[in-house]
Amino acid sequence: MTMSRVPRFMHTAVNGHPEFTFTDVFVTDADVLGEVGQGYELTKEWFTDERLMIAARTVGAAERALELARDWAVRREQFGQPISSFQLVQGMLADCAAEIAVHRAYTHQVAWEADQPDTDRKTLHAKASTAKLAASEAAGRVVDRCVQIFGGRGYDRGYPVERMYRELRVDRIWEGTSEIQRLIIANELIKRGTGALQMPTH
Ligand SMILES: Cc1cc2nc3c(=O)[nH]c(=O)nc-3n(C[C@H](O)[C@H](O)[C@H](O)COP(=O)(O)OP(=O)(O)OC[C@H]3O[C@@H](n4cnc5c(N)ncnc54)[C@H](O)[C@@H]3O)c2cc1C
């Protein structure tokens, strides 16, 4: 087993995400995770958890970016007044807050459903995809607006929103791209109807 490459990704990850190559690797029976041939099922379980974690992480990052942008907007003065007094800046702040509120609530809802023993796991899989798709795409829009509110400083590596802008991009790619999440959601809708993706009423 060799570490074949450590790609220089856009974000700043502590562990570096190296690529490994496996050559003639023998796995003893004791080291098999789950059962042979059942890897896909294990992966699906992991995807449900990890996609929910991505939804939570991206909502959290969006909240932090908005906090920074709001604090900047009330401090930074242009034309003799704080930029927060300009309605176009207020619109960006409000859009960020609204997107965060909605995706935070949906992520909590699906996380709660994941904890219920009677939740249908197939439906949950699609709901986790919905949460991941919606929250990661919204966080991208939020941090983009926050960079805009910082103006030239938003593009400066000395300010944290610049890093957040780069770091959030991968959340629309890994653990299944946004396109793959859309396929999962559409597949569930087509197979089980729109009711399958709604919140339980009890
Ligand atoms: C920093 C980083 C860390 C990673 N860590 C891990 C890890 O720890 N473990 C791991 O297993 N993987 C890891 N990955 C891989 C990651 O999960 C994949 O990059 C991701 O799933 C996309 O696959 P791909 O790169 O092969 O893109 P492709 O599959 O080549 O996709 C390219 C484009 O085509 C689109 N596309 C592909 N198929 C379809 C389709 N059927 N319909 C519509 N559009 C489609 C995609 O949405 C995308 O826009 C990591 C990636 C990155 C960037």
The ligand as a Tripos MOL2 file, in Angstrom:
@<TRIPOS>MOLECULE
LIG
   53    58     1     0     0
SMALL
NO_CHARGES

@<TRIPOS>ATOM
      1 C1        -10.6520   17.1640   -1.2190 C.3       1 LIG1
      2 C2        -11.2820   15.8830   -1.6220 C.ar      1 LIG1
      3 C3        -11.2820   14.8280   -0.7250 C.ar      1 LIG1
      4 C4        -11.8760   13.6240   -1.0670 C.ar      1 LIG1
      5 N1        -11.8680   12.6110   -0.1530 N.ar      1 LIG1
      6 C5        -12.3980   11.4270   -0.5030 C.ar      1 LIG1
      7 C6        -12.3680   10.3300    0.4030 C.ar      1 LIG1
      8 O1        -11.8910   10.4610    1.5270 O.2       1 LIG1
      9 N2        -12.8670    9.1350   -0.0010 N.ar      1 LIG1
     10 C7        -13.3920    8.9770   -1.2400 C.ar      1 LIG1
     11 O2        -13.8380    7.8720   -1.5600 O.2       1 LIG1
     12 N3        -13.4620   10.0010   -2.1010 N.ar      1 LIG1
     13 C8        -12.9780   11.2040   -1.7800 C.ar      1 LIG1
     14 N4        -13.0320   12.2460   -2.6620 N.ar      1 LIG1
     15 C9        -13.6120   12.0000   -3.9990 C.3       1 LIG1
     16 C10       -14.9760   12.6560   -4.1780 C.3       1 LIG1
     17 O3        -15.9590   11.9520   -3.4640 O.3       1 LIG1
     18 C11       -15.2500   12.6930   -5.6930 C.3       1 LIG1
     19 O4        -14.3480   13.6370   -6.2530 O.3       1 LIG1
     20 C12       -16.6870   13.0770   -5.9850 C.3       1 LIG1
     21 O5        -17.5890   12.0850   -5.5620 O.3       1 LIG1
     22 C13       -16.9070   13.2990   -7.4970 C.3       1 LIG1
     23 O6        -16.4210   12.2320   -8.2220 O.3       1 LIG1
     24 P1        -15.3670   12.4880   -9.3940 P.3       1 LIG1
     25 O7        -14.3000   13.3970   -8.9090 O.co2     1 LIG1
     26 O8        -14.9700   11.1660   -9.9180 O.co2     1 LIG1
     27 O9        -16.1720   13.3090  -10.4680 O.3       1 LIG1
     28 P2        -16.9760   12.7340  -11.7900 P.3       1 LIG1
     29 O10       -17.7640   11.5620  -11.3650 O.co2     1 LIG1
     30 O11       -15.9000   12.5440  -12.8320 O.co2     1 LIG1
     31 O12       -17.8730   13.9540  -12.0940 O.3       1 LIG1
     32 C14       -17.4950   15.0480  -12.9330 C.3       1 LIG1
     33 C15       -18.7390   15.8640  -13.2310 C.3       1 LIG1
     34 O13       -19.7190   15.0440  -13.9020 O.3       1 LIG1
     35 C16       -20.9220   15.0180  -13.1720 C.3       1 LIG1
     36 N5        -21.5370   13.7010  -13.2520 N.ar      1 LIG1
     37 C17       -20.9470   12.4850  -13.0610 C.ar      1 LIG1
     38 N6        -21.8380   11.5140  -13.1890 N.ar      1 LIG1
     39 C18       -23.0320   12.0960  -13.4720 C.ar      1 LIG1
     40 C19       -24.3390   11.6190  -13.7230 C.ar      1 LIG1
     41 N7        -24.6300   10.3140  -13.7000 N.pl3     1 LIG1
     42 N8        -25.3130   12.5170  -13.9890 N.ar      1 LIG1
     43 C20       -25.0410   13.8620  -14.0060 C.ar      1 LIG1
     44 N9        -23.8160   14.3690  -13.7790 N.ar      1 LIG1
     45 C21       -22.8250   13.4970  -13.5090 C.ar      1 LIG1
     46 C22       -20.5290   15.3340  -11.7260 C.3       1 LIG1
     47 O14       -21.6170   15.8250  -10.9790 O.3       1 LIG1
     48 C23       -19.4430   16.3740  -11.9530 C.3       1 LIG1
     49 O15       -20.0350   17.6180  -12.1980 O.3       1 LIG1
     50 C24       -12.4650   13.4730   -2.3450 C.ar      1 LIG1
     51 C25       -12.4740   14.5560   -3.2460 C.ar      1 LIG1
     52 C26       -11.8960   15.7480   -2.8830 C.ar      1 LIG1
     53 C27       -11.9330   16.8960   -3.8730 C.3       1 LIG1
@<TRIPOS>BOND
     1     1     2 1
     2     2     3 ar
     3     2    52 ar
     4     3     4 ar
     5     4     5 ar
     6     4    50 ar
     7     5     6 ar
     8     6     7 ar
     9     6    13 1
    10     7     8 2
    11     7     9 ar
    12     9    10 ar
    13    10    11 2
    14    10    12 ar
    15    12    13 ar
    16    13    14 ar
    17    14    15 1
    18    14    50 ar
    19    15    16 1
    20    16    17 1
    21    16    18 1
    22    18    19 1
    23    18    20 1
    24    20    21 1
    25    20    22 1
    26    22    23 1
    27    23    24 1
    28    24    25 2
    29    24    26 1
    30    24    27 1
    31    27    28 1
    32    28    29 2
    33    28    30 1
    34    28    31 1
    35    31    32 1
    36    32    33 1
    37    33    34 1
    38    33    48 1
    39    34    35 1
    40    35    36 1
    41    35    46 1
    42    36    37 ar
    43    36    45 ar
    44    37    38 ar
    45    38    39 ar
    46    39    40 ar
    47    39    45 ar
    48    40    41 1
    49    40    42 ar
    50    42    43 ar
    51    43    44 ar
    52    44    45 ar
    53    46    47 1
    54    46    48 1
    55    48    49 1
    56    50    51 ar
    57    51    52 ar
    58    52    53 1
@<TRIPOS>SUBSTRUCTURE
     1 LIG1         1 GROUP 0 **** ****
